[in-house]
């Protein structure tokens, strides 16, 4: 079980009004009482909120992709057949399943 380190504090919202933030423990207790459908909606909302584009991360990944492509084109990496990669991936994802 995760123990909350967030304490209740006073905040000012965008309209200048004051409010007291709930502790994470209070939110967790309330979440436990929700029906599963509402929990899924909450999870979806949180994930959507966290999945915002970050131009800096996009720039870093684009640079990494360019570097990997240049390394590949220069012949500085060994090539692995698609079937081998997929076989390894299957073993990682489903280590106890035989096919």
RAFEN-V664359 format. One record per residue. N is the residue number from 1. SS is DSSP state (h for helix, s for strand, l for the rest). PHI is phi in degrees with one decimal (* if undefined). D_LAST is the distance of its C-alpha to the last C-alpha in whole Angstrom. Layout:
N	SS	PHI	D_LAST
N	SS	PHI	D_LAST
This chain:
1	l	*	37
2	l	-86.6	39
3	l	-97.6	42
4	l	-75.1	44
5	l	-108.4	46
6	l	-81.9	48
7	l	-109.6	51
8	l	-70.4	53
9	l	-135.6	55
10	s	-92.7	58
11	s	-127.6	57
12	s	-114.1	58
13	l	-83.7	57
14	l	-60.9	57
15	l	-89.8	60
16	l	86.0	62
17	l	-79.4	61
18	s	-101.5	60
19	s	-151.5	58
20	s	-103.7	56
21	l	-69.7	52
22	l	-75.5	50
23	l	-77.8	48
24	h	-60.7	45
25	h	-59.1	45
26	h	-65.0	47
27	h	-63.4	44
28	h	-60.0	42
29	h	-61.4	44
30	h	-68.2	44
31	h	-61.8	40
32	h	-60.4	40
33	l	-86.8	42
34	l	-78.2	40
35	l	-66.2	38
36	h	-55.7	35
37	h	-62.2	35
38	h	-71.0	38
39	h	-62.4	36
40	h	-62.8	33
41	h	-62.8	36
42	h	-63.9	38
43	h	-59.8	34
44	h	-60.0	34
45	h	-64.7	38
46	h	-65.6	37
47	h	-62.8	34
48	h	-62.9	36
49	h	-66.5	39
50	h	-77.9	37
51	l	-92.5	35
52	l	-96.7	39
53	l	-61.1	39
54	l	-126.0	40
55	h	-56.2	42
56	h	-67.3	42
57	h	-65.4	38
58	h	-60.4	37
59	h	-63.5	40
60	h	-63.2	38
61	h	-66.5	35
62	h	-64.1	36
63	h	-63.3	38
64	h	-61.9	35
65	h	-63.2	33
66	h	-62.1	36
67	h	-63.9	36
68	h	-65.6	32
69	h	-64.1	33
70	h	-62.7	36
71	h	-63.4	34
72	h	-63.2	32
73	h	-63.6	34
74	l	-80.4	36
75	l	76.6	34
76	l	-92.3	34
77	l	-128.4	30
78	l	-83.5	27
79	l	-91.9	25
80	l	-121.1	21
81	l	-59.6	19
82	h	-51.7	17
83	h	-60.9	14
84	h	-66.1	14
85	h	-61.3	15
86	h	-65.3	13
87	h	-63.7	10
88	h	-64.7	13
89	h	-62.2	13
90	h	-61.0	10
91	h	-67.4	10
92	h	-73.7	13
93	h	-74.0	13
94	l	-128.1	10
95	l	-65.2	11
96	l	-103.1	10
97	l	-94.7	7
98	l	-101.2	4
99	l	-135.6	0
